[in-house]
Amino acid sequence: MLRLKKIMCMKNHDHHENINPCCFSCCEEKEFITDKLCCDFTVTLTGPDGNANTIFTGDPLIGCNLVASGSIKNCGSDILGVEFVRGVAANGTGGTVVRTLIILAGGCATFTVSRFDVIRVASPTVPSTGELCIVQRFPVS
């Protein structure tokens, strides 16, 4: 786990002048926690309508504050359909899709998504494999 301070704005960009990190009254220095996770996954389900493998579940205590960036690599021989879903029930079903990615065989996609609970992946040909690397960011309370 990394603890980062993120400065939201900079007044001067000249290296010879003093830099004022908070040039606007709305600008505050904020501290964020980031967690990085990389793992391989295997897709064993093929159908639409939620019939997909869940490869990531966010911490329910974070809720709407979750912002995540990362990449998904398709190591299989067919396309991967990736869904970022919000409002998933405790049994892993339902929810609203907030972003969809289609990744070709051998391809890779990057993402930055907020307000989601799970990442689901399906492929027409199973088993199919891939790799997920994700960095979560959420404010320190």
C-alpha positions in Angstrom: 0.0 0.0 0.0 1.4 3.4 -1.0 0.4 6.7 0.7 0.5 9.6 -1.7 -0.1 13.3 -1.4 -1.7 14.7 -4.4 -1.4 18.4 -5.1 -4.5 19.4 -7.0 -3.1 22.6 -8.8 0.1 24.5 -9.3 0.4 28.3 -9.6 3.8 28.7 -11.3 5.4 26.2 -13.6 8.7 28.2 -14.0 11.5 26.2 -12.3 13.2 29.5 -11.1 10.2 30.7 -9.1 8.7 29.4 -5.9 5.8 27.1 -6.5 2.6 27.7 -4.6 0.8 24.3 -4.4 -2.6 25.8 -3.6 -3.3 28.8 -5.9 -7.2 28.7 -5.6 -9.4 28.8 -2.6 -11.0 25.6 -3.7 -7.7 23.8 -3.9 -6.7 21.7 -0.9 -3.8 19.3 -0.5 -5.4 15.8 -0.4 -3.9 12.5 0.7 -4.8 9.3 -1.1 -4.1 5.7 -0.5 -3.3 3.5 -3.5 -3.2 -0.3 -3.7 -1.8 -2.1 -6.7 -2.9 -5.6 -7.6 -1.7 -7.7 -10.6 -3.1 -11.2 -11.2 -3.7 -13.8 -13.9 -7.3 -15.0 -14.5 -9.0 -17.7 -16.5 -12.4 -17.2 -18.1 -14.7 -20.2 -17.8 -18.1 -18.7 -18.7 -19.3 -17.5 -22.1 -22.8 -16.1 -21.9 -24.2 -12.6 -21.8 -26.5 -11.1 -19.1 -24.1 -11.4 -16.1 -23.0 -15.0 -17.0 -19.4 -14.0 -16.8 -16.4 -14.5 -14.4 -15.9 -11.9 -11.7 -12.2 -11.1 -11.7 -12.2 -8.2 -9.2 -14.5 -7.1 -6.3 -13.9 -3.8 -4.7 -14.0 -3.2 -0.9 -17.7 -2.4 -0.1 -16.6 0.0 2.6 -15.1 2.3 0.0 -18.3 2.5 -2.0 -18.6 5.4 -4.4 -15.2 6.8 -3.5 -13.4 4.1 -5.5 -11.4 5.3 -8.6 -9.2 2.7 -10.3 -6.8 2.7 -13.2 -5.1 -0.2 -14.8 -4.8 -2.6 -17.7 -6.3 -5.9 -18.8 -4.4 -8.1 -21.2 -6.0 -10.8 -23.3 -3.7 -13.9 -23.4 -6.4 -16.1 -25.1 -7.2 -16.8 -28.7 -10.7 -15.1 -28.8 -12.1 -11.7 -27.7 -12.7 -10.8 -24.1 -15.7 -8.8 -23.1 -15.0 -6.8 -19.9 -17.7 -5.0 -17.8 -17.2 -2.6 -14.9 -20.4 -3.0 -12.9 -22.0 -0.9 -10.0 -24.6 -2.1 -7.6 -23.9 -5.8 -7.7 -25.9 -7.9 -5.2 -24.1 -9.9 -2.4 -24.5 -13.0 -4.5 -22.6 -11.4 -7.4 -25.6 -10.8 -9.7 -27.3 -7.7 -11.2 -25.9 -4.2 -11.2 -25.5 -1.5 -13.8 -22.7 -1.6 -16.3 -20.7 1.7 -16.1 -18.1 0.8 -18.8 -17.5 -2.0 -21.3 -14.3 -3.0 -23.1 -13.8 -5.4 -25.9 -10.2 -6.7 -26.1 -9.1 -8.6 -29.2 -7.0 -11.8 -28.9 -3.4 -10.9 -27.8 -4.5 -7.3 -27.1 -4.5 -5.1 -24.1 -6.6 -2.2 -22.9 -6.1 0.5 -20.2 -8.8 2.0 -18.1 -9.6 4.6 -15.5 -13.1 4.0 -14.0 -14.9 5.2 -10.9 -18.0 4.1 -9.0 -18.0 0.4 -9.7 -18.1 -2.7 -7.5 -16.9 -5.5 -9.7 -15.1 -6.3 -13.0 -16.6 -9.2 -15.0 -15.0 -10.9 -18.0 -16.5 -13.3 -20.6 -15.2 -14.9 -23.8 -17.0 -16.8 -26.6 -14.2 -19.5 -26.4 -13.4 -21.0 -23.0 -11.2 -21.4 -21.2 -9.5 -18.1 -22.0 -6.8 -16.4 -20.0 -5.7 -12.9 -19.2 -4.0 -10.6 -16.8 -5.5 -7.8 -14.7 -3.3 -5.0 -13.2 -5.3 -2.5 -11.2 -4.5 0.5 -8.9 -7.3 1.6 -6.6 -7.3 5.2 -5.3 -9.5 6.5 -2.5 -9.2 9.4 -0.1 -7.8 9.1 3.4 -10.6 9.7 5.9 
